[in-house]
């Protein structure tokens, strides 16, 4: 079901808190990311070689896969649909307009600039897949990446670009289904229908709108395009306490 502006009708209220990003003062222990910066040898964003590489390599191809196992845990399986538990973490995000592919490329250029050092302290950072796309309006998307941070993973340097934000997210549960092809309005709606159908006779209930997740790199998807539809869920037995949801 869609609105008049073409966006999906199911909506939810999502709380957001921003990651702490206080500057390092004398006498105060540095944040966990501080030891990742090099001193005088830190790569300058304006260097000729660095600038050439950023032009030649697509922004999306520079987002790596997580080291070792995925931080997500699969807590249940409902046929083709899996319930994933995503742990607490710090995400960097921005909004962009256009079709999903166009908006993603615009957003990832901003986000990879932040990762390359366009932040307070000029710190080089890593981010992990999947790339997450959330529709915020007609032809408007919010794109986010999970930062790979040591310690509690909730402290990151402040972005220099005003359009780039940090967001701390608590543990979340998603019903996830893998879809073939490229994400568009029809495939997103179809994936959402698959998830809702799988949840009908389960112990889980949807509490939000579907989002798009891209676990594979752009190069991989060029040969075999696919993506994930993820719908926020909660255990059915506690949904009576959540406004706007139905209990079993």
TADA-V36907 format. One record per pair of residues at least 12 apart in sequence whose C-alpha atoms are under 10 Angstrom apart, sorted by the first residue. I is the first residue (numbers start at 1). J is the second residue. Records with the same first field share a line. If there is no record, write none. Layout:
# TADA-V36907
I = J ; J
This chain:
# TADA-V36907
1 = 189 ; 193
2 = 185 ; 189
3 = 137 ; 138
4 = 138
5 = 137 ; 138 ; 139
6 = 137 ; 138 ; 139 ; 185
7 = 135 ; 136 ; 137 ; 138 ; 139 ; 140 ; 185
8 = 135 ; 136 ; 137 ; 138 ; 185 ; 188 ; 189 ; 192 ; 209 ; 210
9 = 209
10 = 206 ; 207 ; 208 ; 209 ; 210
11 = 207 ; 208 ; 209 ; 210
12 = 206 ; 207 ; 208 ; 209 ; 232 ; 243 ; 244 ; 245
13 = 207 ; 208 ; 209 ; 243 ; 244
14 = 207 ; 208
15 = 168 ; 169 ; 170
16 = 166 ; 167 ; 168 ; 169 ; 170
17 = 90 ; 166 ; 167 ; 168 ; 169 ; 170
18 = 90 ; 91 ; 92 ; 154 ; 155 ; 165 ; 166 ; 167 ; 168 ; 169
19 = 89 ; 90 ; 91 ; 92 ; 153 ; 154 ; 155 ; 156 ; 157 ; 158 ; 165 ; 166 ; 167 ; 168 ; 169
20 = 90 ; 154 ; 155 ; 156 ; 157 ; 158 ; 166 ; 167 ; 168
21 = 120 ; 154 ; 155 ; 156 ; 157 ; 158 ; 159 ; 166
22 = 120 ; 155 ; 156 ; 157 ; 158
23 = 120 ; 121 ; 157 ; 158
24 = 120 ; 121 ; 157
31 = 150 ; 151 ; 154 ; 155 ; 156 ; 157
32 = 149 ; 150 ; 151 ; 152 ; 153 ; 154 ; 155 ; 156 ; 157
33 = 123 ; 124 ; 125 ; 148 ; 149 ; 150 ; 151 ; 153 ; 155 ; 156 ; 157
34 = 121 ; 122 ; 123 ; 124 ; 156 ; 157
35 = 123 ; 150
36 = 123 ; 124 ; 125 ; 149 ; 150
37 = 117 ; 121 ; 122 ; 123 ; 124 ; 125
38 = 122 ; 123 ; 124
39 = 123
42 = 117 ; 122 ; 123 ; 124
43 = 116 ; 117 ; 122 ; 123 ; 124
44 = 116 ; 117 ; 118 ; 122
45 = 113 ; 116 ; 117 ; 118 ; 122
50 = 116
54 = 109 ; 112 ; 113 ; 116
55 = 109
58 = 105 ; 108 ; 109 ; 218 ; 219
59 = 104 ; 105 ; 106 ; 107 ; 108 ; 109 ; 110 ; 111 ; 112 ; 113 ; 218
60 = 104 ; 105 ; 107 ; 108 ; 109 ; 111 ; 112 ; 129 ; 131 ; 216 ; 217 ; 218 ; 219
61 = 108 ; 216 ; 217 ; 218 ; 219 ; 220
62 = 108 ; 112 ; 115 ; 126 ; 127 ; 217 ; 218
63 = 108 ; 111 ; 112 ; 115 ; 126 ; 127 ; 128 ; 129 ; 130 ; 131 ; 145 ; 216 ; 217 ; 218
64 = 126 ; 127 ; 128 ; 129 ; 130 ; 215 ; 216 ; 217
65 = 126 ; 127 ; 128 ; 129 ; 130 ; 215 ; 216 ; 217
66 = 126 ; 127 ; 128 ; 129 ; 130 ; 146 ; 148
67 = 128 ; 148
70 = 86 ; 128 ; 129
71 = 85 ; 86 ; 87 ; 88 ; 89 ; 128
72 = 84 ; 85 ; 86 ; 87 ; 171 ; 172 ; 173
73 = 85 ; 86 ; 87 ; 173
74 = 86 ; 173 ; 174 ; 175 ; 176
75 = 173
76 = 175 ; 203 ; 204
77 = 175 ; 176 ; 198
78 = 175 ; 176 ; 177 ; 195 ; 197 ; 198 ; 199 ; 201 ; 202
79 = 177 ; 195 ; 198
80 = 176 ; 177 ; 178 ; 179 ; 194 ; 195 ; 198
81 = 174 ; 175 ; 176 ; 177 ; 178 ; 191 ; 194 ; 195 ; 196 ; 197 ; 198 ; 199 ; 229 ; 230
82 = 174 ; 175 ; 176 ; 177 ; 178 ; 195 ; 198 ; 230
83 = 173 ; 174 ; 175 ; 176 ; 177 ; 204 ; 230 ; 231 ; 232 ; 233 ; 234
84 = 172 ; 173 ; 174 ; 175 ; 176 ; 230 ; 231 ; 232 ; 233
85 = 171 ; 172 ; 173 ; 174 ; 175 ; 233
86 = 169 ; 170 ; 171 ; 172 ; 173 ; 174
87 = 169 ; 170 ; 171 ; 172 ; 173
88 = 146 ; 152 ; 153 ; 154 ; 168 ; 169 ; 170 ; 171 ; 172
89 = 146 ; 147 ; 148 ; 149 ; 152 ; 153 ; 154 ; 155 ; 167 ; 168 ; 169 ; 170 ; 171
90 = 127 ; 145 ; 146 ; 147 ; 148 ; 149 ; 152 ; 153 ; 154 ; 155 ; 156 ; 166 ; 167 ; 168 ; 169 ; 170
91 = 127 ; 128 ; 143 ; 144 ; 145 ; 146 ; 147 ; 148 ; 153 ; 154 ; 156 ; 165 ; 166 ; 167 ; 168 ; 169
92 = 111 ; 112 ; 114 ; 115 ; 127 ; 143 ; 144 ; 145 ; 146 ; 147 ; 156 ; 158 ; 159 ; 164 ; 165 ; 166 ; 167 ; 168
93 = 107 ; 108 ; 110 ; 111 ; 132 ; 133 ; 142 ; 143 ; 144 ; 145 ; 146 ; 163 ; 164 ; 165 ; 166 ; 167
94 = 106 ; 107 ; 108 ; 110 ; 111 ; 141 ; 142 ; 143 ; 144 ; 145 ; 161 ; 162 ; 163 ; 164 ; 165 ; 166
95 = 107 ; 108 ; 110 ; 133 ; 134 ; 135 ; 136 ; 140 ; 141 ; 142 ; 143 ; 144 ; 163 ; 164 ; 165
96 = 108 ; 110 ; 135 ; 136 ; 139 ; 140 ; 141 ; 142 ; 143 ; 163
97 = 135 ; 136 ; 137 ; 138 ; 139 ; 140 ; 141 ; 142
98 = 138 ; 139 ; 140 ; 141
99 = 138 ; 139 ; 140 ; 141 ; 183 ; 184 ; 185
100 = 133 ; 134 ; 135 ; 139 ; 140 ; 141 ; 142 ; 143 ; 182 ; 183 ; 184 ; 185 ; 212
101 = 182 ; 183 ; 184
102 = 139
103 = 133 ; 139 ; 140 ; 141 ; 142 ; 143
104 = 131 ; 132 ; 133 ; 141 ; 142 ; 143 ; 144
105 = 143
106 = 143
107 = 141 ; 142 ; 143 ; 144 ; 163 ; 164
108 = 131 ; 143 ; 144 ; 145
110 = 161 ; 163 ; 164
111 = 127 ; 143 ; 144 ; 145 ; 159 ; 161 ; 163 ; 164 ; 165
112 = 124 ; 125 ; 126 ; 127 ; 145
113 = 159 ; 160 ; 161 ; 164
114 = 126 ; 157 ; 158 ; 159 ; 160 ; 161 ; 164 ; 165
115 = 127 ; 147 ; 157 ; 159
117 = 157 ; 159 ; 160
118 = 157 ; 158 ; 159 ; 160 ; 161
119 = 156 ; 157 ; 158 ; 159 ; 160 ; 161 ; 164
120 = 156 ; 157 ; 158 ; 159 ; 160
121 = 157 ; 158 ; 159 ; 160
122 = 157 ; 158 ; 159 ; 160
123 = 156 ; 157
124 = 157
125 = 147 ; 148 ; 149 ; 156 ; 157
126 = 145 ; 146 ; 147 ; 148 ; 149
127 = 144 ; 145 ; 146 ; 147 ; 148 ; 149
128 = 145 ; 146 ; 147 ; 148 ; 215
129 = 144 ; 145 ; 146 ; 147 ; 213 ; 214 ; 215 ; 216 ; 217
130 = 144 ; 145 ; 146 ; 212 ; 213 ; 214 ; 215 ; 216 ; 217 ; 227 ; 228
131 = 143 ; 144 ; 145 ; 146 ; 212 ; 213 ; 214 ; 215 ; 216 ; 217 ; 227
132 = 144 ; 145 ; 146 ; 211 ; 212 ; 213 ; 214 ; 215 ; 228 ; 229 ; 230
133 = 145 ; 210 ; 211 ; 212 ; 213 ; 214 ; 229
134 = 209 ; 210 ; 211 ; 212 ; 213
135 = 209 ; 210 ; 211 ; 212
142 = 211
143 = 212 ; 213
144 = 164 ; 165 ; 166 ; 167 ; 213
145 = 166 ; 167
146 = 166 ; 167 ; 168 ; 169
147 = 166
153 = 168
154 = 166 ; 167 ; 168 ; 169
155 = 167 ; 168
156 = 168
172 = 232 ; 233 ; 234
173 = 204 ; 206 ; 207 ; 230 ; 231 ; 232 ; 233 ; 234 ; 235
174 = 204 ; 206 ; 207 ; 208 ; 210 ; 211 ; 229 ; 230 ; 231 ; 232 ; 233 ; 234
175 = 192 ; 195 ; 196 ; 198 ; 199 ; 204 ; 205 ; 206 ; 210 ; 228 ; 229 ; 230 ; 231 ; 232 ; 233 ; 234
176 = 191 ; 192 ; 194 ; 195 ; 210 ; 211 ; 212 ; 213 ; 228 ; 229 ; 230 ; 231 ; 232 ; 233
177 = 191 ; 192 ; 194 ; 195 ; 213 ; 227 ; 228 ; 229 ; 230 ; 231
178 = 191 ; 213 ; 214 ; 215 ; 226 ; 227 ; 228 ; 229 ; 230
179 = 191 ; 225 ; 226 ; 227 ; 228 ; 229
180 = 221 ; 224 ; 225 ; 226 ; 227 ; 228
181 = 221 ; 222 ; 224 ; 225 ; 226 ; 227
182 = 221 ; 222 ; 224 ; 225 ; 226 ; 227
183 = 212 ; 213 ; 214 ; 225 ; 226 ; 227 ; 228 ; 229
184 = 212
187 = 227 ; 229
188 = 210 ; 211 ; 212 ; 227 ; 228 ; 229 ; 230
189 = 210 ; 229
190 = 229
191 = 210 ; 211 ; 212 ; 228 ; 229 ; 230 ; 231
192 = 209 ; 210 ; 211 ; 229 ; 230 ; 231
193 = 210
194 = 229
195 = 210 ; 229 ; 230 ; 231
196 = 231
199 = 233 ; 236
200 = 248
201 = 248
202 = 235 ; 236 ; 248
203 = 234 ; 235 ; 236 ; 237 ; 248
204 = 232 ; 233 ; 234 ; 235 ; 236 ; 237 ; 238 ; 239 ; 247 ; 248
205 = 231 ; 232 ; 233 ; 234 ; 235 ; 236 ; 237 ; 238 ; 239 ; 245 ; 246 ; 247 ; 248
206 = 231 ; 232 ; 233 ; 234 ; 235 ; 236 ; 239 ; 245 ; 246
207 = 231 ; 232 ; 233 ; 234 ; 235 ; 239 ; 242 ; 243 ; 244 ; 245 ; 246
208 = 230 ; 231 ; 232 ; 233 ; 234 ; 245
209 = 230 ; 231 ; 232 ; 233
210 = 228 ; 229 ; 230 ; 231 ; 232
211 = 228 ; 229 ; 230 ; 231 ; 232
212 = 227 ; 228 ; 229 ; 230 ; 231
213 = 226 ; 227 ; 228 ; 229 ; 230
214 = 226 ; 227 ; 228 ; 229
215 = 227 ; 228
235 = 247
236 = 248
